[in-house]
């Protein structure tokens, strides 16, 4: 039987991740809602929190590096101030009033479907 999550459960999950990592959310509410909707859709489609900004193999093991928070998020926040999809931002980035923006993909090409 396939497990599904409500959107509120997705929000609770990302809030817990942010609190645990001491990260903040993208202040652009419309963009934040878009990413949260993508996480919600992906969880209900695949059964795991696949980053909505990346392609999927549809296989949890192959997608393991891009399950939210992805394996690259910590480095991305340290170097660029936000993660690849822009869901999470560092408190320093947010406090400085910097915009989130596109950053380079760290996922190696052989990991991309």
C-alpha positions as CSV (number, residue, x, y, z in Angstrom):
1,X,0.0,0.0,0.0
2,X,1.4,3.4,-1.0
3,X,1.9,5.9,1.7
4,X,0.8,9.5,1.0
5,X,1.4,12.7,2.9
6,X,-0.7,15.8,3.2
7,X,0.8,19.1,2.3
8,X,0.8,20.0,6.0
9,X,2.9,16.9,6.7
10,X,5.4,18.1,4.0
11,X,5.6,21.5,5.7
12,X,6.2,19.9,9.1
13,X,9.0,17.8,7.6
14,X,10.8,20.7,6.0
15,X,10.4,22.8,9.2
16,X,12.0,20.0,11.1
17,X,14.9,19.8,8.6
18,X,15.4,23.6,8.8
19,X,15.4,23.6,12.6
20,X,17.8,20.7,12.8
21,X,20.2,22.2,10.3
22,X,19.7,25.9,11.5
23,X,18.6,26.8,8.0
24,X,15.9,29.2,6.9
25,X,13.3,29.2,4.2
26,X,13.3,31.1,0.9
27,X,11.5,34.4,1.8
28,X,9.7,34.4,-1.6
29,X,6.4,32.9,-0.5
30,X,5.2,32.2,-4.0
31,X,8.4,30.4,-4.9
32,X,8.4,28.6,-1.5
33,X,4.9,27.3,-2.1
34,X,5.9,26.1,-5.6
35,X,8.8,24.0,-4.1
36,X,6.7,22.7,-1.3
37,X,4.0,21.6,-3.8
38,X,6.7,19.8,-5.8
39,X,7.9,18.0,-2.7
40,X,4.4,17.0,-1.9
41,X,3.7,15.7,-5.4
42,X,7.0,13.8,-5.5
43,X,6.5,12.2,-2.1
44,X,3.0,11.0,-3.2
45,X,4.4,9.9,-6.6
46,X,7.6,8.2,-5.5
47,X,7.2,7.6,-1.7
48,X,10.2,9.8,-0.8
49,X,11.0,13.5,-0.7
50,X,12.6,13.9,-4.1
51,X,14.0,17.3,-4.8
52,X,11.4,18.8,-7.2
53,X,14.1,20.7,-9.2
54,X,15.9,17.6,-10.3
55,X,15.2,14.6,-12.6
56,X,14.4,11.3,-11.1
57,X,15.2,7.7,-11.8
58,X,12.1,6.8,-9.9
59,X,14.2,4.5,-7.8
60,X,14.9,5.5,-4.2
61,X,18.5,4.0,-4.2
62,X,19.5,5.8,-7.4
63,X,17.8,9.0,-6.2
64,X,19.3,8.8,-2.7
65,X,21.6,11.8,-3.2
66,X,18.7,14.1,-4.2
67,X,16.2,13.2,-1.5
68,X,15.5,16.3,0.5
69,X,17.6,17.6,2.1
70,X,19.9,16.5,-0.7
71,X,23.5,15.4,-0.2
72,X,24.7,18.7,-1.6
73,X,22.5,21.1,0.4
74,X,25.0,21.8,3.2
75,X,27.9,22.7,0.8
76,X,25.5,24.7,-1.4
77,X,24.3,26.8,1.6
78,X,27.9,27.4,2.8
79,X,29.2,28.4,-0.6
80,X,26.2,30.1,-2.3
81,X,23.8,30.8,0.6
82,X,21.0,28.6,-0.7
83,X,20.4,25.0,-1.8
84,X,20.0,24.1,-5.5
85,X,16.2,24.3,-5.5
86,X,16.2,27.4,-3.4
87,X,14.0,25.9,-0.6
88,X,16.6,26.4,2.1
89,X,18.8,29.5,2.7
90,X,21.5,30.1,5.3
91,X,20.6,32.6,8.0
92,X,23.7,34.7,7.0
93,X,22.4,34.9,3.5
94,X,18.9,35.8,4.7
95,X,20.1,38.3,7.2
96,X,22.3,40.0,4.6
97,X,19.2,40.5,2.4
98,X,20.7,38.6,-0.5
99,X,18.4,37.1,-3.1
100,X,18.4,33.4,-3.8
101,X,19.5,32.5,-7.2
102,X,20.6,29.8,-9.5
103,X,23.6,27.9,-8.5
104,X,25.7,25.2,-10.2
105,X,24.6,21.6,-10.1
106,X,26.8,19.5,-7.9
107,X,25.2,16.2,-8.9
108,X,27.6,14.3,-11.2
109,X,26.5,13.7,-14.7
110,X,26.5,10.0,-14.3
111,X,23.9,10.4,-11.6
112,X,21.5,12.3,-13.8
113,X,18.9,10.2,-15.7
